[in-house]
């Protein structure tokens, strides 16, 4: 299983889901569900927005394989 590590990256960067919503075109609700593992998948455009806001270039930084 692949896990999205957005929560960990936000904590490391001392940023919140609210901050991420303000710096992307994504809603707080959608991000909250994504960060808390309440979704089954993610669109590439969503991933691109999150990585852009967090200035992440390497997919390995945001994904974890269990």
Secondary structure, 3 states (H helix, E strand, C coil): CEEECHHHHHHHCCCCHHHHHHCCCCCHHHHHHHHCCCCCCCCHHHHHHHHHHCCCCCHHHCEEEC
